[in-house]
Amino acid sequence: MSRQPLVSILIPTYNRPHYFHQALQSALHQTYCNIEIIVCDDSSDHRTADLIAPYLAQHPQIKYVKNERQLGEQNWNRCMQLSQGEFINFLMDDDLFHLRKIESMMPFMLNDPKIYWVTSYRQMIDGNGVPLPDNPANARLYPETRVLDGQELASTALSRCQNVIGEPSTVLFRRKSLTGPFGNFNGNQYHGLNDLATWVSLSRGKAVYIPEALSFFRVHPEQNQTKIEYLTSAIYEWLILLRDAMHTGVFKRVNDVRNGFLNHQSMSAGLIEIAASRNRHDLLEKNKARDVVAYLDEVLSYSCSLCGSKFKQFVPWPDLYDFPKVIWEMWNKQTAVCPACGAMDRERMYKLFIERETDLLKNSGEPRKLLNVSPERALRNWLASVPNLQQVPADIAPGPGLRRIDFRRLPFPDNYFDILLASHVLQRAADDCQAMRELHRVLKPEGWGIVQVPVALNLHETYEDPSVKSPAARKKMFGQSDHRRIYAKDYVDRLKNSGFFVHEFRFAQRYGLAETMKFGFSEKDVLYVVSRKRKWR
């Protein structure tokens, strides 16, 4: 036993001696030997004190405190303060532990110090201990034991607006991994969501999910979770938790963020309707229901960086552009086209990059030349309005207002352009490497550009086959009838071999997921910024 780290089982209890007795028994019967049991009694009577008295004489590992005054939520932290274990597991006074719970979880903690918390499937039971059917919150997440990135598990819970990780009785965690009191995340103390807020704060480390039922969550009428006061107060806490998780980097995917707010919107609407039907308008006012609705409306609205319009939905790409065999790097099908001005996702990002990362819009007095190959209409029109910018729209195919060019030899002198944009054109060039060398040749030594192509993330190297010539065969092989290749991430090497320095600009890393979601981008989006110097700006 002395070689096993101490685990503290913390039981904050209040006026439920019958359930508490069962919870205490499940803690005492743990097969893991080195435990202490901290019981902080917030009850308004002495029934629990009378019940536990015989156990205190027989079990020195139990520490019992009857609070002189009721502490309410502070009783949780009182348990923490009185405990000495390196590892902590709360046990709610109406829940139960499987007898092998701690023994099953501790090996993961001992084998890897980067694991901050271990959770499991938990079986729901009724007041009599009879198993209940699973619901979406407690259903098994995985069929096998998994070691997970903590943020991945936290994102799953937040995106669903459900505590799929588990109630306080479910999770064993490493004490030193907590950065504040139990229930605190990003400086905010949570009440109804104190367990989930803690798990999110622990998501900096790795987590383990075990599919066995190692705890039993009791559902009965006395629980706060069933009361309308608790449910409506949770509306605001969920909103703050989602917001803070978004801004602190817990979320890694834009879709998880958006799904979280959409699910919160649906949950809030239902609870607000229930409260209103019960004439509990005091709860709606108290919990800032109007502010919640306004915030959700704002965070779930999209903006177009080119025309400034705000709306609820973009126009998606037509299905004819789908190419299921490829996972594209920048493929925002559902947020593809602005419904107001028709701007595509990539040109909306080009504009933001130009505005925020370059000095192109500063009127230096000196005219600058820009080569815009295969220009998108909305961006081209916007660039035409920039003072002292001489834009040359061009393409390898004929088009209205476009100068037709041959990538074998561009019709411009060396070092001619200050900026170049080549948007989804190189995959159509017969010799793309020669085209890159020509773009390098006509760019000034101090110049920069964006040379964008569709990149497949599930290919190890660029795929091309010069023998494929007919439009039908090219569509089948490369996804579109005028394409000659599918680029992989070795596209960067091709640019470098042509003489460019390459900077992979990732909007989500630079500006966060909130801004990324607002403009209809994803965390996978990359702009390939080129220059003839090591630093592009």
VEXZA-253916 format. One record per residue (C-alpha): x, y, z; residue in three letters. Coordinates in pm, 1 decimal. Each point is the difference from the previous one (the first is absolute). Layout:
N
PT,east,north,up,residu
PT,X,Y,Z,ala;
...
This chain:
537
PT,east,north,up,residu
PT,0.0,0.0,0.0,met;
PT,282.9,240.2,81.5,ser;
PT,119.9,-20.8,-359.8,arg;
PT,-338.7,103.3,-136.3,gln;
PT,-68.5,374.0,-31.3,pro;
PT,-275.0,131.5,222.2,leu;
PT,-339.6,53.4,-165.5,val;
PT,-247.8,231.1,171.0,ser;
PT,-369.9,-84.5,-39.5,ile;
PT,-194.2,314.9,83.6,leu;
PT,-366.5,-20.3,105.6,ile;
PT,-180.1,332.2,50.6,pro;
PT,-335.1,-99.4,152.8,thr;
PT,-329.6,170.6,80.7,tyr;
PT,-311.1,-150.3,161.2,asn;
PT,5.5,-333.2,-186.5,arg;
PT,114.8,-254.3,260.2,pro;
PT,-154.7,-303.7,-174.5,his;
PT,175.4,66.0,-331.2,tyr;
PT,313.5,119.3,178.3,phe;
PT,25.0,-329.8,186.4,his;
PT,9.3,-189.7,-330.9,gln;
PT,254.8,242.7,-146.8,ala;
PT,225.1,-38.9,305.6,leu;
PT,-16.8,-378.3,-24.9,gln;
PT,104.4,11.9,-366.6,ser;
PT,302.4,212.2,95.9,ala;
PT,102.1,-226.7,287.0,leu;
PT,-14.5,-310.0,-217.2,his;
PT,245.7,128.4,-258.2,gln;
PT,261.2,-260.0,-99.2,thr;
PT,264.1,273.4,-23.0,tyr;
PT,151.9,4.8,346.6,cys;
PT,150.1,343.6,62.4,asn;
PT,-301.5,228.1,23.7,ile;
PT,-131.3,260.2,235.2,glu;
PT,-368.3,92.7,15.4,ile;
PT,-83.3,362.9,81.4,ile;
PT,-360.4,63.5,100.8,val;
PT,-109.8,361.2,42.9,cys;
PT,-353.7,2.5,138.8,asp;
PT,-208.7,306.1,-88.3,asp;
PT,-323.3,-153.1,130.4,ser;
PT,-252.2,195.2,203.5,ser;
PT,-49.6,-291.8,242.4,asp;
PT,207.9,-271.6,170.9,his;
PT,-118.8,-307.7,-186.5,arg;
PT,317.9,-28.2,-208.2,thr;
PT,219.4,61.4,306.1,ala;
PT,-178.0,-276.0,188.0,asp;
PT,29.5,-237.7,-294.7,leu;
PT,373.4,47.5,-51.1,ile;
PT,101.0,-13.1,367.4,ala;
PT,53.5,-380.6,13.6,pro;
PT,210.7,11.5,-316.6,tyr;
PT,241.3,257.6,141.3,leu;
PT,110.8,-238.3,273.3,ala;
PT,58.5,-287.1,-244.0,gln;
PT,145.8,183.8,-301.2,his;
PT,280.6,247.6,74.4,pro;
PT,17.0,93.0,-372.1,gln;
PT,-330.1,188.8,42.0,ile;
PT,20.6,368.0,96.3,lys;
PT,-337.2,146.5,92.8,tyr;
PT,-85.5,366.5,53.0,val;
PT,-339.0,138.8,93.9,lys;
PT,-7.3,358.4,-123.8,asn;
PT,-86.0,254.9,269.6,glu;
PT,-198.7,193.3,-257.0,arg;
PT,-125.1,-109.2,-338.3,gln;
PT,259.2,67.4,-270.0,leu;
PT,-202.7,-86.9,-306.3,gly;
PT,228.0,-14.9,-302.2,glu;
PT,302.7,84.2,214.6,gln;
PT,-36.4,-344.4,151.0,asn;
PT,169.9,-140.2,-309.9,trp;
PT,314.1,201.2,60.2,asn;
PT,-15.4,-77.7,373.9,arg;
PT,37.7,-366.4,-98.9,cys;
PT,296.4,89.8,-220.3,met;
PT,168.7,199.6,278.6,gln;
PT,-27.0,-286.1,247.9,leu;
PT,134.2,-262.1,-239.3,ser;
PT,362.0,-100.6,-47.9,gln;
PT,-12.4,-234.1,-299.7,gly;
PT,203.4,50.9,-313.4,glu;
PT,-307.5,-117.0,-192.6,phe;
PT,-360.3,110.4,52.7,ile;
PT,-337.4,-156.6,-72.7,asn;
PT,-320.0,160.1,123.6,phe;
PT,-287.3,-229.1,92.4,leu;
PT,-338.9,167.7,10.9,met;
PT,-198.2,-118.9,296.4,asp;
PT,-271.2,-155.6,-219.6,asp;
PT,236.4,-174.8,-245.0,asp;
PT,193.6,-325.8,22.7,leu;
PT,347.2,-126.5,-93.8,phe;
PT,70.4,-335.0,-158.6,his;
PT,224.5,-183.4,246.7,leu;
PT,286.9,-0.5,-255.9,arg;
PT,-40.6,361.8,-106.3,lys;
PT,317.9,147.8,148.0,ile;
PT,203.8,-314.1,-67.3,glu;
PT,-103.7,7.0,-367.7,ser;
PT,85.2,366.5,-48.3,met;
PT,323.5,44.0,192.9,met;
PT,234.6,-198.8,-231.6,pro;
PT,-52.3,260.0,-271.7,phe;
PT,94.2,279.9,238.5,met;
PT,310.5,-185.7,119.4,leu;
PT,122.9,-89.3,-348.3,asn;
PT,-21.7,346.9,-153.9,asp;
PT,32.0,331.0,192.0,pro;
PT,-148.3,183.4,-300.0,lys;
PT,-335.6,-164.7,69.9,ile;
PT,-193.9,250.3,210.9,tyr;
PT,-331.3,-184.4,30.9,trp;
PT,-166.2,-336.4,-52.6,val;
PT,-370.9,-42.9,-66.6,thr;
PT,-226.5,-286.7,-91.6,ser;
PT,-345.9,-104.4,-106.3,tyr;
PT,-241.5,47.6,287.5,arg;
PT,-320.0,-196.4,47.5,gln;
PT,-310.2,196.8,90.0,met;
PT,-211.0,-142.8,282.7,ile;
PT,-327.8,101.2,160.4,asp;
PT,-67.6,70.6,366.0,gly;
PT,-7.5,-371.6,76.3,asn;
PT,323.2,-75.9,-183.2,gly;
PT,-172.7,-153.3,-303.8,val;
PT,189.3,61.1,-326.8,pro;
PT,-157.2,252.4,-237.7,leu;
PT,33.4,18.2,-380.1,pro;
PT,283.0,211.2,-136.6,asp;
PT,-66.2,348.6,-126.2,asn;
PT,217.0,204.4,-240.3,pro;
PT,202.2,149.9,286.4,ala;
PT,109.8,-325.3,162.3,asn;
PT,7.9,-242.0,-296.3,ala;
PT,339.3,-161.8,-63.3,arg;
PT,226.0,229.9,-196.3,leu;
PT,231.5,-276.0,-125.8,tyr;
PT,-18.8,-380.6,0.9,pro;
PT,355.8,-36.1,128.2,glu;
PT,231.4,174.0,246.1,thr;
PT,165.0,304.2,-157.6,arg;
PT,270.1,245.2,96.0,val;
PT,-112.6,332.6,-141.1,leu;
PT,111.9,354.6,-42.9,asp;
PT,-185.2,173.1,283.0,gly;
PT,-118.0,279.1,-225.8,gln;
PT,-145.3,-254.5,-240.2,glu;
PT,-218.9,-142.6,275.9,leu;
PT,-90.8,345.1,132.3,ala;
PT,-93.0,112.5,-352.6,ser;
PT,-229.3,-299.5,-37.5,thr;
PT,-191.0,98.5,314.0,ala;
PT,-12.7,369.8,-83.9,leu;
PT,-103.8,-50.4,-361.9,ser;
PT,-294.9,-214.3,112.6,arg;
PT,-88.9,223.6,296.1,cys;
PT,-6.4,-318.1,207.5,gln;
PT,228.5,-112.6,279.3,asn;
PT,100.9,-324.6,-169.8,val;
PT,316.1,-6.4,214.0,ile;
PT,-189.0,-65.9,319.0,gly;
PT,-122.5,136.2,328.7,glu;
PT,243.8,59.9,289.3,pro;
PT,-23.2,-365.4,110.7,ser;
PT,119.0,-119.0,-340.1,thr;
PT,341.3,164.2,-35.2,val;
PT,326.4,-69.0,181.4,leu;
PT,242.4,290.2,-40.6,phe;
PT,350.9,103.6,95.2,arg;
PT,-10.1,264.8,274.0,arg;
PT,297.7,203.3,-121.0,lys;
PT,-160.0,34.4,-344.4,ser;
PT,-270.1,230.3,139.3,leu;
PT,84.8,367.5,-47.7,thr;
PT,-272.9,129.3,229.8,gly;
PT,-289.5,-110.5,220.0,pro;
PT,-225.8,-280.8,-115.8,phe;
PT,-251.1,143.5,-246.1,gly;
PT,224.3,281.6,-120.9,asn;
PT,94.3,55.2,-362.9,phe;
PT,170.1,306.4,-144.5,asn;
PT,-63.3,197.8,318.5,gly;
PT,-375.0,-70.1,9.8,asn;
PT,-148.8,-207.3,281.1,gln;
PT,-277.5,-229.5,-119.9,tyr;
PT,-281.9,-137.7,210.2,his;
PT,-234.4,-223.1,-197.3,gly;
PT,280.1,-91.6,-241.3,leu;
PT,281.3,-16.8,254.1,asn;
PT,91.3,-355.1,-102.1,asp;
PT,20.6,66.3,-374.8,leu;
PT,182.8,330.8,56.5,ala;
PT,261.2,-196.0,196.1,thr;
PT,38.8,-262.2,-271.4,trp;
PT,44.5,276.3,-258.2,val;
PT,268.0,160.9,218.3,ser;
PT,176.6,-338.9,15.2,leu;
PT,-15.7,-43.5,-377.0,ser;
PT,353.4,139.7,-32.5,arg;
PT,119.4,-354.2,72.2,gly;
PT,-88.8,-341.9,-131.8,lys;
PT,-313.0,-187.2,104.2,ala;
PT,-104.0,-365.1,11.9,val;
PT,-344.9,-139.6,-76.6,tyr;
PT,-93.4,-347.4,131.4,ile;
PT,-319.7,-158.9,-142.0,pro;
PT,-79.7,-199.5,317.1,glu;
PT,-260.6,126.1,247.7,ala;
PT,231.6,106.5,283.6,leu;
PT,-250.0,235.2,164.2,ser;
PT,-376.9,17.4,36.1,phe;
PT,-182.6,329.9,-38.0,phe;
PT,-325.6,4.4,190.1,arg;
PT,-303.7,177.4,-147.3,val;
PT,-271.0,96.8,250.7,his;
PT,-249.6,284.0,56.7,pro;
PT,206.1,174.3,269.9,glu;
PT,282.4,93.5,-238.5,gln;
PT,61.5,361.9,-90.8,asn;
PT,52.1,-101.9,-361.5,gln;
PT,-374.0,-66.1,-34.8,thr;
PT,-108.7,344.6,121.4,lys;
PT,-88.5,280.6,-241.5,ile;
PT,202.8,248.8,208.4,glu;
PT,313.2,-206.7,-52.7,tyr;
PT,-66.7,-60.1,-368.3,leu;
PT,-56.7,365.2,-86.6,thr;
PT,306.6,111.0,195.1,ser;
PT,201.3,-251.8,-202.5,ala;
PT,-90.8,188.2,-319.7,ile;
PT,230.7,285.6,91.8,tyr;
PT,276.1,-222.6,138.9,glu;
PT,5.9,-207.4,-319.0,trp;
PT,32.6,317.6,-203.8,leu;
PT,295.3,129.5,204.2,ile;
PT,169.2,-340.1,-9.2,leu;
PT,-35.0,-24.7,-378.5,leu;
PT,122.7,355.5,-46.9,arg;
PT,304.0,-44.7,222.9,asp;
PT,86.7,-338.3,-153.6,ala;
PT,-11.2,162.0,-342.7,met;
PT,228.2,286.8,98.9,his;
PT,249.9,-204.2,201.5,thr;
PT,74.9,-259.0,-268.0,gly;
PT,-185.0,-299.8,146.1,val;
PT,-185.7,-43.0,-327.9,phe;
PT,214.2,-106.1,-295.3,lys;
PT,-266.9,-19.9,-269.8,arg;
PT,-235.6,268.4,-125.5,val;
PT,-282.1,-252.7,-41.7,asn;
PT,23.4,-95.2,367.3,asp;
PT,-32.7,365.4,100.3,val;
PT,-296.6,61.7,-226.3,arg;
PT,-174.5,-323.0,98.9,asn;
PT,44.5,92.6,365.2,gly;
PT,-172.1,334.5,-44.9,phe;
PT,-271.9,-149.0,-222.5,leu;
PT,-75.4,-267.2,258.8,asn;
PT,1.8,264.8,271.3,his;
PT,-247.3,205.2,-202.6,gln;
PT,-231.9,-298.6,-30.1,ser;
PT,32.7,-84.2,370.6,met;
PT,-58.2,361.1,103.3,ser;
PT,-308.5,40.8,-215.9,ala;
PT,-156.8,-308.8,154.4,gly;
PT,74.9,102.9,358.7,leu;
PT,-114.4,358.3,-53.3,ile;
PT,-326.6,-132.5,-141.3,glu;
PT,-47.5,-229.9,301.6,ile;
PT,71.2,281.6,246.6,ala;
PT,-240.2,233.3,-180.5,ala;
PT,-273.0,-266.6,-7.4,ser;
PT,33.8,-33.6,379.0,arg;
PT,-19.0,378.4,40.9,asn;
PT,355.1,7.8,140.0,arg;
PT,104.6,319.3,-177.0,his;
PT,206.9,86.1,306.4,asp;
PT,241.0,-279.3,-95.1,leu;
PT,35.7,127.8,-355.3,leu;
PT,78.8,352.0,117.2,glu;
PT,233.8,-121.1,272.6,lys;
PT,202.1,-211.3,-240.2,asn;
PT,22.3,263.8,-271.6,lys;
PT,-198.4,-195.8,-255.4,ala;
PT,-21.0,296.3,-236.1,arg;
PT,375.9,48.7,11.3,asp;
PT,50.5,-370.3,-69.7,val;
PT,-226.5,12.9,-305.0,val;
PT,174.2,313.8,-130.9,ala;
PT,346.4,-150.8,47.2,tyr;
PT,-96.0,-324.2,-172.7,leu;
PT,-148.7,195.4,-288.9,asp;
PT,328.5,189.2,-34.1,glu;
PT,239.9,-293.3,34.3,val;
PT,-200.9,-215.6,-243.5,leu;
PT,-11.7,271.4,-268.5,ser;
PT,247.3,1.5,-286.9,tyr;
PT,174.0,298.8,-155.2,ser;
PT,144.5,56.2,-344.3,cys;
PT,336.1,176.4,6.6,ser;
PT,-46.6,131.0,-353.0,leu;
PT,-346.1,156.3,8.9,cys;
PT,-54.4,28.9,376.9,gly;
PT,-334.8,-182.0,-6.4,ser;
PT,-121.7,-204.1,298.8,lys;
PT,-222.1,-304.2,-42.6,phe;
PT,-88.5,-340.9,144.6,lys;
PT,118.6,-221.7,-284.1,gln;
PT,246.3,-1.7,-287.3,phe;
PT,-78.3,-157.4,-334.9,val;
PT,163.4,-345.5,-11.9,pro;
PT,205.1,-137.4,-285.6,trp;
PT,-207.3,-202.4,-249.6,pro;
PT,34.3,-376.4,41.0,asp;
PT,162.1,-24.1,-343.4,leu;
PT,323.8,125.4,159.3,tyr;
PT,5.4,-283.5,253.8,asp;
PT,294.7,-236.7,-34.8,phe;
PT,-38.1,-257.3,280.8,pro;
PT,336.5,-170.5,-49.3,lys;
PT,183.8,316.3,112.3,val;
PT,9.2,183.7,334.0,ile;
PT,62.9,358.5,-104.7,trp;
PT,194.0,240.3,217.0,glu;
PT,-225.7,298.1,-70.7,met;
PT,-342.7,-142.4,-73.4,trp;
PT,-272.6,208.3,162.3,asn;
PT,-293.4,-141.3,-191.0,lys;
PT,-275.3,126.3,232.2,gln;
PT,152.5,349.5,28.2,thr;
PT,124.6,26.3,-356.1,ala;
PT,-168.5,303.4,-156.2,val;
PT,-128.8,328.6,141.9,cys;
PT,-372.9,27.5,-79.0,pro;
PT,30.3,377.6,-41.5,ala;
PT,304.5,55.2,-223.0,cys;
PT,93.3,-350.4,-114.7,gly;
PT,349.1,7.3,153.3,ala;
PT,156.8,-342.5,50.0,met;
PT,168.7,-106.1,322.1,asp;
PT,354.4,36.6,-130.6,arg;
PT,-47.4,350.6,-136.7,glu;
PT,-162.8,105.9,326.6,arg;
PT,312.7,-123.7,177.8,met;
PT,229.9,171.6,-254.2,tyr;
PT,-165.2,332.3,83.9,lys;
PT,39.9,-48.2,375.1,leu;
PT,363.9,-99.3,-47.4,phe;
PT,65.8,308.2,-211.7,ile;
PT,-175.1,230.3,248.3,glu;
PT,150.7,-141.5,317.9,arg;
PT,339.8,-134.0,-101.1,glu;
PT,130.3,229.0,-276.8,thr;
PT,46.9,371.0,-74.4,asp;
PT,-172.3,-19.0,-338.5,leu;
PT,-283.4,230.3,110.1,leu;
PT,234.0,268.8,130.5,lys;
PT,24.3,279.7,-252.3,asn;
PT,376.2,24.9,-39.9,ser;
PT,-26.2,234.3,-298.3,gly;
PT,193.4,-245.2,-216.2,glu;
PT,-214.5,-202.6,-243.3,pro;
PT,31.0,-374.7,43.4,arg;
PT,-59.1,-270.5,-256.2,lys;
PT,-200.6,-314.7,76.5,leu;
PT,-24.8,-306.2,-222.5,leu;
PT,-332.3,-172.5,69.1,asn;
PT,-6.2,-339.3,-172.0,val;
PT,-336.6,-174.6,-21.2,ser;
PT,-162.6,279.4,200.8,pro;
PT,-321.8,-47.3,196.5,glu;
PT,-258.9,260.7,-90.7,arg;
PT,-75.9,151.7,343.0,ala;
PT,365.4,29.0,101.9,leu;
PT,96.4,135.2,-340.6,arg;
PT,-263.9,274.4,28.6,asn;
PT,115.9,89.8,349.8,trp;
PT,365.8,20.3,-108.1,leu;
PT,-102.1,229.1,-285.0,ala;
PT,-110.1,254.0,262.6,ser;
PT,336.5,5.0,182.9,val;
PT,183.9,329.8,-67.1,pro;
PT,334.9,-10.3,-183.1,asn;
PT,-40.4,-367.8,-84.4,leu;
PT,39.9,-105.1,-360.4,gln;
PT,-172.4,-338.2,-28.2,gln;
PT,66.5,-227.4,-296.8,val;
PT,-274.3,-268.1,-12.0,pro;
PT,122.0,-300.7,-201.3,ala;
PT,-63.8,-368.9,-63.5,asp;
PT,123.5,-289.0,-210.6,ile;
PT,-353.7,-28.3,-144.9,ala;
PT,-185.1,279.4,-179.5,pro;
PT,-249.4,202.5,200.9,gly;
PT,-163.2,345.5,1.7,pro;
PT,237.7,269.1,116.7,gly;
PT,286.5,-249.6,45.2,leu;
PT,339.0,10.3,-163.8,arg;
PT,74.9,-343.9,-136.9,arg;
PT,342.4,-129.4,107.1,ile;
PT,222.8,-296.6,-71.2,asp;
PT,174.6,-139.2,306.0,phe;
PT,288.4,-121.3,-211.7,arg;
PT,103.1,364.9,-29.2,arg;
PT,-194.3,277.6,168.6,leu;
PT,-14.1,317.3,-214.2,pro;
PT,151.9,221.5,268.3,phe;
PT,355.8,114.6,80.7,pro;
PT,201.0,-137.7,290.3,asp;
PT,-74.8,152.5,342.3,asn;
PT,-312.2,172.0,-130.9,tyr;
PT,-275.9,-59.3,258.5,phe;
PT,-17.7,103.7,366.6,asp;
PT,-271.6,-253.7,77.6,ile;
PT,-130.5,-308.9,-170.7,leu;
PT,-313.3,-205.4,59.2,leu;
PT,-37.0,-335.6,-172.5,ala;
PT,-320.6,-161.7,113.4,ser;
PT,-71.9,-365.7,-86.5,his;
PT,170.0,18.5,-336.8,val;
PT,317.0,-208.9,30.4,leu;
PT,-192.5,-327.6,5.8,gln;
PT,-107.7,92.9,-356.1,arg;
PT,349.6,81.8,-126.5,ala;
PT,173.3,-251.5,-228.2,ala;
PT,333.1,57.6,178.3,asp;
PT,-73.8,141.5,343.2,asp;
PT,365.0,15.5,108.1,cys;
PT,83.1,216.6,-301.0,gln;
PT,-300.3,216.0,87.3,ala;
PT,133.6,44.0,354.0,met;
PT,340.4,100.0,-132.3,arg;
PT,-164.9,258.4,-225.2,glu;
PT,-197.2,141.8,289.9,leu;
PT,324.1,22.5,197.3,his;
PT,173.5,175.0,-290.3,arg;
PT,-257.2,278.8,-40.5,val;
PT,-29.7,69.6,375.5,leu;
PT,216.4,277.4,140.8,lys;
PT,264.5,-100.3,257.3,pro;
PT,-196.6,187.9,268.3,glu;
PT,-334.9,-131.3,-120.3,gly;
PT,-238.2,-260.4,135.7,trp;
PT,-289.5,-205.0,-121.9,gly;
PT,-262.2,-264.2,68.6,ile;
PT,26.4,-307.8,-220.3,val;
PT,-296.5,-214.9,89.4,gln;
PT,-94.6,-349.7,-118.4,val;
PT,-231.7,-270.5,134.8,pro;
PT,208.1,-232.4,221.2,val;
PT,-96.6,-357.5,89.2,ala;
PT,82.6,-90.1,358.5,leu;
PT,-33.4,-375.1,-53.8,asn;
PT,269.7,-17.0,-270.5,leu;
PT,369.4,-29.2,81.2,his;
PT,114.9,152.3,-328.6,glu;
PT,-149.0,188.4,-290.6,thr;
PT,-173.8,-229.3,-246.9,tyr;
PT,7.9,70.2,-373.9,glu;
PT,-23.0,-206.8,-316.3,asp;
PT,75.2,180.3,-330.1,pro;
PT,-160.0,-286.0,-194.2,ser;
PT,-342.9,100.1,132.8,val;
PT,-117.3,255.5,-255.2,lys;
PT,-374.0,-8.6,-65.1,ser;
PT,-223.4,224.1,214.8,pro;
PT,-207.5,-298.1,114.4,ala;
PT,307.0,-198.2,102.8,ala;
PT,148.4,299.5,181.8,arg;
PT,-321.4,56.6,193.4,lys;
PT,-0.8,-364.4,107.3,lys;
PT,370.1,1.8,88.7,met;
PT,55.0,350.8,139.3,phe;
PT,-347.4,120.9,100.4,gly;
PT,-51.1,263.4,-271.6,gln;
PT,18.0,-20.7,-377.3,ser;
PT,272.2,267.2,-41.3,asp;
PT,228.6,-122.1,280.9,his;
PT,327.5,-178.2,-74.0,arg;
PT,106.4,-99.4,352.7,arg;
PT,-98.7,-27.9,366.0,ile;
PT,242.6,174.6,233.0,tyr;
PT,114.0,-139.4,333.4,ala;
PT,193.6,190.0,267.8,lys;
PT,316.1,-42.4,-209.5,asp;
PT,-144.0,296.5,-188.1,tyr;
PT,207.8,211.3,239.5,val;
PT,316.6,-175.1,-121.2,asp;
PT,-90.0,79.0,-360.8,arg;
PT,-33.6,366.5,85.2,leu;
PT,332.1,-2.9,184.4,lys;
PT,173.9,-178.9,-286.9,asn;
PT,-117.8,282.4,-225.2,ser;
PT,187.5,251.7,215.4,gly;
PT,-276.5,118.5,234.2,phe;
PT,5.5,21.1,374.2,phe;
PT,-336.0,-128.1,121.6,val;
PT,-202.8,105.5,301.9,his;
PT,-304.9,-212.0,86.1,glu;
PT,-247.3,250.2,139.1,phe;
PT,-263.4,-163.9,219.6,arg;
PT,-283.7,237.7,79.3,phe;
PT,-132.3,-207.8,292.2,ala;
PT,337.8,-2.8,175.0,gln;
PT,44.0,371.3,-51.2,arg;
PT,-348.3,124.7,89.8,tyr;
PT,-168.8,-281.8,192.8,gly;
PT,-301.9,-216.6,-63.1,leu;
PT,-256.7,273.0,73.9,ala;
PT,122.6,213.8,-290.1,glu;
PT,50.4,-309.2,-214.6,thr;
PT,-360.1,-108.3,55.5,met;
PT,-134.5,352.5,-52.8,lys;
PT,137.5,18.9,-354.9,phe;
PT,-88.8,-355.3,-99.9,gly;
PT,351.6,-148.5,6.5,phe;
PT,131.5,-314.1,168.1,ser;
PT,302.3,-87.8,211.3,glu;
PT,152.8,-185.2,-299.9,lys;
PT,15.8,304.4,-227.4,asp;
PT,345.8,106.2,-118.7,val;
PT,118.2,278.4,-229.1,leu;
PT,332.6,-58.9,-176.6,tyr;
PT,176.7,332.4,22.7,val;
PT,316.4,27.4,-210.2,val;
PT,285.5,246.3,-14.9,ser;
PT,349.1,25.2,-145.1,arg;
PT,146.0,79.3,339.4,lys;
PT,-0.1,-217.0,310.3,arg;
PT,-254.2,227.9,163.3,lys;
PT,-293.7,77.0,-220.4,trp;
PT,-66.7,333.9,165.2,arg;
